[in-house]
Amino acid sequence: MHSVLVIATGNLDKVREISAVLKDESNIPEISDEALMEGSEAIRILSLAEFPDAPEVIEDRDTIDGNAMKKALEMAQFTGHFCLADDTGLFIDALNSDPGVMAARFAGEGCSYLDNRVKVLNLMKGISNRDACFRTVMALAEPAGVIAIREGVVRGQITMSERGSNGFGYDAIFEVTGTGLTFAEMDDEHKNRTSHRALALKAMIPIVKKIFCIGGDK
């Protein structure tokens, strides 16, 4: 039986990160168009790039939980497949938890990753309390409804300036507590072991494996 899991995002950085964690942590083989074999224990992992007519999901919920569930459910209903979606917020203590749920659009609609980082660093000038946390909520849905949600949290500090060239989003200004490194200073393997998105996804993997009957969970 073939199983399809759609990573319900148009953000290619997220697609790469989620796909890497799924493959590395779950031992789930991915099937390709050239290797569709009946009875294989495999998941065909797709992204919204395979669904160019997919409508834009308006992320208008007040929480990252709400946005993650909305994205997963609307895309499951559109594609007819199981869909995995996430929403992430950066919560900075000194900014009253801003940018929070607005992390992706903190510097305004259509802003770049750099625009958001620059805004945070400017707002944090002269502030000694740099404590912050990343929260990711991962939601899994089928067309009939949301199946499960899982959360990953990583605590850290906002740096004084950008450090590192890997990653995306706020990675270059977020130093992970206890590591001395920003996410942008970590290689992909290190980040995929420790990031908020990875932690949420790892918590979701047992559910994915059970639903798709992987590893003997028939």
Helices and strands as residue ranges (DSSP letters): E 3-7, H 12-26, G 33-35, E 43-47, G 48-50, H 64-79, E 82-92, G 93-95, E 99-100, G 103-105, H 113-123, E 131-142, E 145-158, G 171-173, E 174-176, G 183-185, H 188-194, H 196-211
